[in-house]
């Protein structure tokens, strides 16, 4: 980038909020995936007016801008695919309002989900979507990607909790969407349009979202099975019985083994395990958990164990949330982290097919995920320097996506499309639907400078 352009950006955000240092460019030009890019400059705006000026500058110069929260995307979403500006919102990190009477809050985009829930705790409130990266991931990033997580099976994704957002459009205009009310049909729903748009339509600078009281009680139970297919069948039966778990997770044998190596806790030998959580009034929780236990045993569970203490429950959730990190013990330097989602009746089929695909391509594919809503995370592992392993991993990934769509599912339940899944987009969306989406992108971003080269297949 020309020095005069850098100087112009310095004039907008100040010298303390901009960097062209190589190390910082490296750090802020990647996410946890294999996607790599390199920005010309990183800027940390302090307010919405800074962002507006940056976007006016970018439109004038046709320099791409890549919005970034905590960089915890798992599909290359914030990675700069071309040289340009990484616009990081981590310094816009204030909680502006907690409205206890109306059960909602207003926060800047850079506040983490953990920080929000910590601030809500004194009021016995929380926001239920529970991404595994809650310590780091920001409210702006979660809304931009419509993140889900462990408790989405009961409480939904961020789309179900957002009331309104403040946005900077690619052309620099600042607008606010939504209302403080729980329902509104006044005009087009721009809040929902932007939610899940992966930073391609506008930059989210503030979020107003609903919260609810912390449930009276929670109860966690684990169930162990000989095969993931058995566990998937039990999860489906739990859901159609209307037992309404607040979380229903699956870990396959390989994942259980890596967690046992990675953490001090040892999980029993089994082909798969379910972690079930129920919340609500104590008597109701005990009743529903009891029925779930019976369902698991009817579907072949070899052992069902109720967590005896809060500490034991937290330990189980810590094990689940470190499942991704634990895969490091397998010694592979590259992972394709997928989140295919199928109708809940097809969960057993998808779990079986993932295992068959892994065996067919002789590839490691440990799988875990939010089985209660059909959202599975097969992790395709390989050594980047080994061409044979790379080819097998790509072939396995292709087949996993095709299988999910064949079963009536989607190539992404919560991670988004980003860079990694662009070529698979037409599996799920026909040319007419893609054309409508592209026209929306063109309307918001006529010069294609906001997070370009994401979502849609390269032409």
Order of alpha helices (4+ residues) and beta strands (2+ residues): alpha-beta-alpha-beta-alpha-beta-beta-beta-beta-alpha-beta-alpha-alpha-beta-beta-alpha-beta-beta-beta-alpha-beta-alpha-beta-alpha-beta-alpha-alpha-beta-alpha-beta-beta-alpha-alpha-alpha
